[in-house]
Amino acid sequence: MTKALRPSGEAPAAKDVSGAEDRPRPASGMNPAETAQYVAEFSAELAYLARKANLDLLAYLLDMARLEAIRTVQSGSKDD
């Protein structure tokens, strides 16, 4: 069974991602440091999945996003 293709750039609906209904979603009222922390954690999980599927370039890019998010969190904590 195949799924209908989505227009490029459109994120999958929560029902299309296994386990997505169980995952906490970031609140829209989060500050930038909290959002960056969430992105760091989520991109680490996605990079792991990509690596397991031998999607090396995708895993690398997700790791870069994770590192940038961590850098943002750390630079935000230095401003306090």
C-alpha angles and dihedrals in degrees: 000000000000129000123232113261118252125221109268115272095025114125118232117260116254090250090058094058115073112237092008092120089060095049117094112242121221114257115242089233094064118126120237094263092052091047091050090050090052091048090049092053096043095045089052089057092046092048089052091052092047091050091050088053091049091247092143100168092048091048090050093050092048089050089052089052089049092051092048091050091050090049089052092051092048094047090049092053091052090058092062 
